[in-house]
Amino acid sequence: MGSVEGSSYKKVFNGEGFIDKVVVDIARGLAEAKITPQDLSNPVAFQLAFSRLYKALLKSMEGGGQESYVAEIRFRDDLGNEITFTMDLGSEVPPFFKRNVKARVIVELYEEEEYE
């Protein structure tokens, strides 16, 4: 259950995180070249999608690459859907002993006041 405070509403979700080290430029480049369900509809569409991924990977590798630690966060929403997102933890080693950690996601809904 969430909590109401003034004109906002907060909800806390509990989930899990997985920490790993990635080359940021490559990860961002591949994230931009997303594969959609239509890309898997036939062999030609798949080949074109694979070509986009390959070009994005080559372009990302040309820039060298800076390593960073990231956490892949997973939790279930109120309808049972699995939500996954990534959080950049920076280039320093995070202060955790394990790669698998617990995650707490706080969502706050509020209205911005508009002054005229």
FENJO-V328823 format. One record per residue. RES is the residue in three letters. SS is DSSP state (2 for helix, 1 for strand, 0 for the rest). BURIAL is # if it has 16 or more other C-alpha atoms within 10 Angstrom, else .. Layout:
RES|SS|BURIAL, RES|SS|BURIAL
//
This chain:
MET|0|., GLY|0|., SER|1|., VAL|1|., GLU|1|., GLY|0|., SER|0|., SER|1|., TYR|1|., LYS|1|., LYS|1|., VAL|1|., PHE|1|#, ASN|1|., GLY|1|#, GLU|1|#, GLY|1|#, PHE|1|#, ILE|1|#, ASP|1|., LYS|1|., VAL|1|#, VAL|1|#, VAL|2|#, ASP|2|#, ILE|2|#, ALA|2|., ARG|2|., GLY|2|#, LEU|2|#, ALA|2|., GLU|2|., ALA|0|#, LYS|0|., ILE|0|., THR|0|., PRO|2|., GLN|2|., ASP|2|#, LEU|2|., SER|0|., ASN|0|., PRO|2|., VAL|2|., ALA|2|., PHE|2|#, GLN|2|., LEU|2|., ALA|2|#, PHE|2|#, SER|2|., ARG|2|#, LEU|2|#, TYR|2|., LYS|2|., ALA|2|#, LEU|2|#, LEU|2|., LYS|2|., SER|2|#, MET|2|., GLU|2|., GLY|0|., GLY|0|., GLY|0|., GLN|0|., GLU|1|., SER|1|#, TYR|1|#, VAL|1|#, ALA|1|#, GLU|1|#, ILE|1|#, ARG|1|#, PHE|1|#, ARG|1|., ASP|0|., ASP|0|., LEU|0|., GLY|0|., ASN|0|., GLU|1|., ILE|1|., THR|1|., PHE|1|., THR|1|., MET|1|., ASP|1|., LEU|1|., GLY|1|., SER|0|., GLU|0|., VAL|0|., PRO|0|., PRO|0|., PHE|0|., PHE|0|., LYS|0|., ARG|0|., ASN|1|., VAL|1|., LYS|1|., ALA|1|#, ARG|1|., VAL|1|., ILE|1|., VAL|1|., GLU|1|., LEU|1|., TYR|1|., GLU|0|., GLU|0|., GLU|0|., GLU|0|., TYR|0|., GLU|0|.
//
